[in-house]
Amino acid sequence: MSITNKIHLRNIKQVFLVGLQGQTERRLRKLGVIEKVASTNIISDRTAALRQAVSYVGEHVVDFGHDTISPQAIG
């Protein structure tokens, strides 16, 4: 499956891009990836990205399996 097809699944999966800079950012822009990711999910700071992801999971996932970390544990 191509990266474009995977991103089209964003209705099912959230994509977060964190700390983009330099060659990585240029390459993702050239490939059109950045335009397909919600601007709120492009974050410069890893801690902020993790908090946002945990918040999303807390709002959208009903049942945590026994092998997952609860959002409260991350804070």
DATA-V153378 format. One record per residue. RES is the residue in one letter. SS is DSSP state (A for helix, B for strand, O for the rest). PSI is psi as a letter, one per 30 degrees, with the letter a starting at -180 (none if undefined). Layout:
res=(RES;RES)
ss=(SS;SS)
psi=(PSI;PSI)
//
This chain:
res=(M;S;I;T;N;K;I;H;L;R;N;I;K;Q;V;F;L;V;G;L;Q;G;Q;T;E;R;R;L;R;K;L;G;V;I;E;K;V;A;S;T;N;I;I;S;D;R;T;A;A;L;R;Q;A;V;S;Y;V;G;E;H;V;V;D;F;G;H;D;T;I;S;P;Q;A;I;G)
ss=(O;O;A;A;A;A;A;A;A;A;A;O;O;O;O;O;B;B;O;O;O;A;A;A;A;A;A;A;A;A;O;O;O;A;A;A;O;O;A;A;A;B;B;O;O;A;A;A;A;A;A;A;A;A;A;A;A;A;A;A;O;O;O;O;O;O;O;O;O;O;A;A;A;A;O)
psi=(k;l;e;e;e;e;e;f;g;f;f;e;k;k;k;k;k;k;h;k;l;b;e;e;e;e;e;e;e;e;f;g;e;e;f;f;k;k;f;f;g;j;k;f;k;e;e;e;e;e;e;e;e;e;e;e;e;e;f;f;k;e;j;k;l;f;g;l;k;l;e;e;f;e;none)
//
